[in-house]
Structure formats: structure tokens, C-alpha cells
Amino acid sequence: MMLLTEDDVKTQLMGLDPEFRRLAVQHNEYKRLLEEIEAKPYLNEAELAEEAHLKKVKLALKDQMQSIVARYAEQPV
């Protein structure tokens, strides 16, 4: 039995699992938004709150993706 690397599993899931693909697209969008905020030299209160919110949502998406990867990785190839 061959075990796949985490990157291999993620690549396969992007093609096979619409839920994983949706989560990955959302995660990348939140990452992009965070990068925009973090590129600013100064953040006002609203931007600080938005940054905190984006980080929480992005982490939740990553956790969901990790759960799917773990389930998929346990399956025999």
C-alpha cells in the first residue's frame, strides 16, 4: 500500500472533491484580502477588526480542508 504526501492528496482533492475545491478557493480569497490589509503601513480600527475576522475565517477554512485531507489520506490507494 502506497501512502500519498499531503500535497498529493490536496492536488487530487482539488480535482475530485467539489467541497474541498470550494473551501480552497475561499481560503485563497481570504488570504489575498489579508495580504492587501497587511500591506498597509497603518490600519484603522475597522481594518484591524476586519483583519482579525479574516484570520479567524481563513483558519476555520483551513481546519475544514485539513479534515477532508486527513479523511482522504487514510483511504488505501
N, C-alpha and C positions, 0 to 999 in steps of 0.2 A: 504494500500500500504506500502510495506517494503522498507526502504532505505538501501542501501549497504554502508559499510565503503569503504574508498579509497583503502585499501589493498585488500578487497574482489573484488572490481572492477578490480584492476590490476591483481589479480590471474585469474579471469575469462577471461580478455582480453589476457593474455598470451596463453590461450588455444583456444580462439575463433578468435582473430584478428591477421593475419599474419603481418600486418604493425606494430602493437604495439609490437609484439614479435621481429621483426627485429630491431626496434628502441631500445628496451630494451637490446638486445644483443650488439648492437653497443655502447650504453651508458655504459654497464658494461665493455666493452673492453677499452673504453677511461678512465674509472675510474681506471682500472688496470694499464694502461700506466702512468696515472698521479701519482699513488701511487709509481710506480717504480722511476719516476723522483724525486718526493718529498722525497724519502728515501735517496737520495744522500746528502752528507754533503755540497757539493758545486756544484753550477750549472754554467756552462759557458754560454756565450751569446746565443749560438744555443739552449741549453737546456732551458734557460729562455724563449726564443721565442716559443719553442715547448710547454712548459708548458702553456703559455698564449693561444696559439692556441687550445690546447686540452681542456682547461677550457671553451673556447667560444663554441666549437663544442659540448662538453658534455652538456652545458647549453641549447643550441638550441635543442638538442635531448630531454632533459628533458621537455622543453616547448612543444614540439610536443606531447610527451607522455601525458602530463598533459591535453592538449587539447582533446585528444582522451578519457581520463578518464572522463573529465567533460561532454563530449557529451554522453558517455555511462551511466554515473551515473544519468543523467536526465531521462533516459528511465524507465518506470514503470517495475517492476519485474513481 
